[in-house]
Amino acid sequence: MSYSDADVAAANAALDKYRSGLDDEIGAALAVIGLSAERADKEIAIRDDMIRTAHRVGASLRQIAEAAGLGRKTVTAIVEADPHRA
């Protein structure tokens, strides 16, 4: 597998964003934490979009809650939330 210079630069920039200038184990841990948080945010956004879609096409709150491993109150809040509001 080969990477372009742009790929490497983007990866370094992403790591540097969270390292806080630290090049030791703390900096590495902070980078992993930050990148993991970004990924989790993206995954949650996708999950919430799919929850709203499933509800819109007829899935019950109970079905969605069981599939997502969430409580019905949480699913209700997601379904009622405006996804375009920041």
N, C-alpha and C positions, 0 to 999 in steps of 0.2 A: 504494500500500500504506500502510495506517495502523497505528499501534501504540498500544496503550493505555498509560496512565500506569504501570500495573503491569508491562507489558512493558519499558518504558524503565528503570524502577527495577531490575528483575531483571537487565537487561543491564549497567547501571552497577555493580550489586553484584558481578556476576561479574568484571567488569574490575578493580574496586577490590581484589578478593580477591588478585590477583597483582601489582598495580602497586607494592606496598610504599610507597605514598604518593608515588611519583615520577610527575610529570605530563609528563615529557620522553620522548625516544625510548627510553630504557632502560625506563621504565615501560610504554610501549606494547609493546615487545618482550617484556617479562616477562609481560604480560597474554596476548599471543598464544601464547607458550610454554606457559603454564599452562592455557589453554583447549584448546590442541591436545593436551596431555597427557591432560586429562580425556576428550576425544573418543576418543583412541587407546585409553585404558583401556576405554571402553565398547565400542569396536569389537572389541578383543581378547576381551573377555568373550563377546560375541555369537559370534565366530569359534570360540572354544573350546567353547561350548555346541553349535554346529552340528557340530563335529568329533566330540564325544561322541555326538550323535544319529546322524550318518552311520555311525559305527562300530557303534552299537547295532543299527542296521537292516541291517547286513551289508557295508558298505564296508570294504575292506582298508586296513591302515595305509599301504601303498604308494599306493593310490589317493588317500587323504586327503592324504598328504604331498605328492604331486605337485600336487593341486588347491590346496593351501594355500601351496605354496612353502616348506615346512618339511622338516626332516629327520625320518626315521622315529622316531628317539629322542625328539625333541621331541613328535611326535604321540602316541607311546606314553605319555609323561609326562602329556600333556593328558588322554588317554583314562582313565588311571588315577587322575587327581586327583579329589578330592572337591570338586565345585563349590560346596558349601555351607560349606566350611571357609574361614575368612578368612585 
